[in-house]
Amino acid sequence: MYNSRKKPMDEIPEEVTAIWSCTNEKCNGWMRDNFAFSTEPTCPQCQSVMEKGERKLAVLVNTSPLQSKQ
């Protein structure tokens, strides 16, 4: 018989994370700072200037070897 109860989801840990946000008001592009390929990235969606900020996001670890060389 089908069990209609949903399995409780584990809470996803969050933390305040440094990000880059697009300055173009028509674009909603943003990226985590530790996933950016340059120290002052341009928006990958519209190529506008990006500004540094913060958001409360799920914890992710970037294990890319490129990030350790910056």
C-alpha contacts under 8 A as a table, 3 or more apart, distances in Angstrom:
res1	aa1	res2	aa2	distance
12	I	58	A	6.35
12	I	59	V	7.83
13	P	58	A	5.75
13	P	59	V	5.99
14	E	56	K	6.25
14	E	57	L	5.15
14	E	58	A	4.19
14	E	59	V	5.28
15	E	56	K	5.29
15	E	57	L	5.70
15	E	58	A	6.47
15	E	59	V	6.21
16	V	54	E	6.34
16	V	55	R	5.47
16	V	56	K	4.25
16	V	57	L	6.34
17	T	32	R	7.19
17	T	33	D	7.95
17	T	54	E	5.39
17	T	55	R	5.42
17	T	56	K	5.95
17	T	57	L	6.33
18	A	32	R	6.17
18	A	33	D	5.44
18	A	34	N	7.79
18	A	52	K	7.14
18	A	53	G	5.88
18	A	54	E	4.59
18	A	55	R	6.77
19	I	30	W	6.89
19	I	31	M	5.55
19	I	32	R	4.25
19	I	33	D	4.65
19	I	52	K	5.81
19	I	53	G	5.27
19	I	54	E	5.36
19	I	55	R	6.90
20	W	30	W	5.41
20	W	31	M	5.33
20	W	32	R	6.27
20	W	33	D	6.06
20	W	41	P	7.75
20	W	50	M	5.76
20	W	51	E	5.36
20	W	52	K	4.56
20	W	53	G	5.97
20	W	54	E	7.96
21	S	28	N	7.60
21	S	29	G	6.11
21	S	30	W	4.27
21	S	31	M	6.74
21	S	43	C	7.84
21	S	50	M	5.20
21	S	51	E	5.37
21	S	52	K	6.41
21	S	53	G	6.93
22	C	25	E	7.75
22	C	27	C	6.61
22	C	28	N	6.52
22	C	29	G	5.31
22	C	30	W	5.91
22	C	42	T	7.78
22	C	43	C	5.79
22	C	48	S	6.47
22	C	49	V	6.25
22	C	50	M	4.39
22	C	51	E	6.48
23	T	27	C	7.75
23	T	48	S	6.67
23	T	49	V	5.95
23	T	50	M	5.46
23	T	51	E	6.55
24	N	27	C	5.39
24	N	28	N	7.86
24	N	48	S	6.30
24	N	49	V	7.66
25	E	28	N	7.40
27	C	45	Q	7.74
27	C	46	C	7.21
29	G	43	C	6.47
29	G	44	P	7.52
29	G	45	Q	6.48
30	W	43	C	7.33
31	M	35	F	6.86
31	M	36	A	6.84
32	R	35	F	5.34
32	R	36	A	6.61
33	D	36	A	5.32
34	N	62	N	6.96
34	N	67	Q	7.04
35	F	62	N	6.89
35	F	67	Q	7.37
36	A	39	T	7.34
36	A	41	P	6.62
37	F	41	P	6.99
37	F	67	Q	7.71
38	S	41	P	5.30
40	E	50	M	7.38
41	P	49	V	7.33
41	P	50	M	6.40
42	T	47	Q	5.23
42	T	48	S	5.60
42	T	49	V	5.07
42	T	50	M	5.63
43	C	46	C	5.62
43	C	47	Q	4.51
43	C	48	S	5.24
43	C	49	V	6.35
43	C	50	M	6.11
44	P	47	Q	5.68
62	N	67	Q	7.48
63	T	67	Q	7.57
64	S	67	Q	5.64
64	S	68	S	7.33
65	P	68	S	5.48
65	P	69	K	7.07
66	L	69	K	5.58
66	L	70	Q	7.31
67	Q	70	Q	5.78
